[in-house]
Amino acid sequence: MKGRHENTTAFYTLDGCHSNLLSTVFRALMLNREQPDNAWKSMCEHPKIQDRFRTQGVNNWESRDTISWDDPTVLFTLTRMLNDDGLPIMLGEDRNRERFGRFPHPTGSTIQYVRENVRNASSQTNDLFEDLVTHLDYLLIRCSASKVGDDRYLQGRAGLCVMGFLTSEEVKTLRSTLLGGGWTVAKDEPIDGGVRDAIRHLNALLLAAERRNAGLIHRMHA
């Protein structure tokens, strides 16, 4: 008999992050492969980056090689929004996070379900629809091997799996395209009303992020 957990789908979260730090850190990690330490040193000049290192007990950040964390840990730890007590700021209501976290889809992913079941509302090229799928893909595959060259962001320490992210401006764009009229639901959608339900919970989390001018990191928890 198989263990019960073997049939349990992954759980997904959208974590609020400091948008300007998100872009800065990701860019530095990517450029560091080609220009060792140049981009890293520039990133570390940011006071908030230095403060976050210190709170984690790191006092020497002069070189990427002095930091033992892998890239997903660096990205997540340096950018996640924390309250005054140093605890993660949770976006949206519990019911929205729970419903978003495990959708009735083979992968359990709300984003994947929406991506697979939205269609262009027009027979011609549609900028609203293109923006929609582009920004859904930012959450789904921005940190995948096809974009960064390997699976490092999907195989972080302690099971950390960063699939993608949105800056604060991209959060606004995704939310506006979800509310716009450039898309329609696939006729063969497997769950009646599934896309509308998924978007309702996704939109609630996007709105919560927008109110804080936050970026978002999309994580999968196996």
TALINZI-V804559 format. One record per residue. N is the residue number from 0. PSI is psi in degrees with one decimal (* if undefined). NEAR is the number of other ideal C-beta (glycine too) atoms within 8 Angstrom. Layout:
<<N PSI NEAR> <N PSI NEAR>>
//
This chain:
<<0 129.8 2> <1 146.8 5> <2 147.0 5> <3 -36.9 6> <4 -17.8 5> <5 -25.6 6> <6 4.9 5> <7 129.0 5> <8 163.6 8> <9 161.5 10> <10 140.8 9> <11 146.7 15> <12 152.4 10> <13 111.7 12> <14 128.9 12> <15 133.9 15> <16 156.2 14> <17 113.8 11> <18 -45.4 12> <19 -34.6 6> <20 -34.9 13> <21 -51.2 15> <22 -41.5 10> <23 -46.5 11> <24 -44.5 14> <25 -44.2 10> <26 -42.6 10> <27 -41.0 12> <28 -37.6 10> <29 -45.4 9> <30 -25.0 10> <31 -22.2 13> <32 -32.9 5> <33 -32.2 4> <34 74.1 7> <35 124.3 7> <36 -22.3 9> <37 -54.8 9> <38 -35.4 12> <39 -46.1 12> <40 -38.6 10> <41 -42.4 8> <42 -42.7 12> <43 -5.6 11> <44 -14.6 6> <45 124.3 9> <46 -38.0 5> <47 -32.9 8> <48 -45.8 15> <49 -41.7 10> <50 -41.4 8> <51 -39.4 10> <52 -46.4 12> <53 -41.7 9> <54 -20.0 7> <55 8.1 7> <56 16.0 5> <57 121.6 8> <58 -8.8 6> <59 106.1 5> <60 20.5 11> <61 -32.3 6> <62 148.4 9> <63 -33.5 8> <64 -18.9 4> <65 -9.5 7> <66 121.3 9> <67 -13.6 2> <68 146.3 8> <69 171.3 9> <70 -45.9 10> <71 -34.0 16> <72 -40.8 11> <73 -50.2 12> <74 -47.3 16> <75 -44.8 14> <76 -38.1 10> <77 -18.1 11> <78 -18.4 13> <79 139.1 12> <80 129.1 11> <81 153.6 8> <82 -174.2 7> <83 -19.6 3> <84 4.6 5> <85 16.8 6> <86 147.9 6> <87 138.4 9> <88 120.3 9> <89 128.1 6> <90 139.1 13> <91 -177.9 9> <92 159.7 6> <93 -44.1 5> <94 -34.8 7> <95 -42.6 11> <96 -39.8 13> <97 -44.9 8> <98 -40.7 11> <99 -38.9 14> <100 -34.9 11> <101 92.7 9> <102 148.5 12> <103 71.2 4> <104 150.5 11> <105 -34.4 4> <106 -15.7 7> <107 1.4 11> <108 120.1 12> <109 -45.5 14> <110 -44.6 12> <111 -41.0 10> <112 -46.2 14> <113 -45.5 13> <114 -38.7 11> <115 -16.0 7> <116 19.9 12> <117 147.0 13> <118 156.6 9> <119 128.4 9> <120 -9.5 9> <121 155.0 8> <122 -7.2 3> <123 173.6 4> <124 134.1 5> <125 111.9 11> <126 -37.5 7> <127 -43.3 11> <128 -41.6 15> <129 -40.0 9> <130 -39.9 12> <131 -53.9 15> <132 -32.1 10> <133 -44.3 8> <134 -29.8 13> <135 -40.4 12> <136 -30.9 11> <137 -37.7 12> <138 -33.0 15> <139 -42.5 14> <140 10.8 9> <141 -28.8 11> <142 17.3 12> <143 169.9 13> <144 -33.3 8> <145 -20.1 4> <146 -34.1 8> <147 -4.0 9> <148 -15.9 4> <149 -176.9 5> <150 21.7 7> <151 -36.6 10> <152 -17.3 14> <153 -5.8 13> <154 46.3 7> <155 168.8 15> <156 151.2 8> <157 28.2 4> <158 9.9 7> <159 122.4 11> <160 104.3 13> <161 112.6 15> <162 -38.8 14> <163 -173.4 14> <164 166.4 16> <165 139.8 13> <166 172.2 10> <167 -37.7 12> <168 -36.5 7> <169 -31.6 11> <170 -45.8 15> <171 -41.2 9> <172 -45.7 10> <173 -44.0 16> <174 -42.0 12> <175 -35.7 8> <176 -31.6 14> <177 -34.7 11> <178 -11.6 6> <179 -176.6 9> <180 22.8 5> <181 -2.3 13> <182 163.2 14> <183 166.8 7> <184 140.0 10> <185 139.5 10> <186 -28.3 4> <187 26.7 4> <188 128.3 10> <189 -25.5 5> <190 117.0 9> <191 119.6 4> <192 6.7 6> <193 -44.5 13> <194 -45.3 13> <195 -41.1 8> <196 -44.7 10> <197 -44.3 13> <198 -33.7 10> <199 -44.7 8> <200 -38.2 13> <201 -43.9 13> <202 -36.8 11> <203 -39.6 11> <204 -37.7 15> <205 -41.2 13> <206 -41.6 10> <207 -39.4 11> <208 -42.3 15> <209 -38.7 12> <210 -25.9 6> <211 4.0 10> <212 41.0 6> <213 151.8 14> <214 176.4 17> <215 137.4 16> <216 130.0 15> <217 116.4 15> <218 148.6 12> <219 133.8 11> <220 108.5 9> <221 * 5>>
//
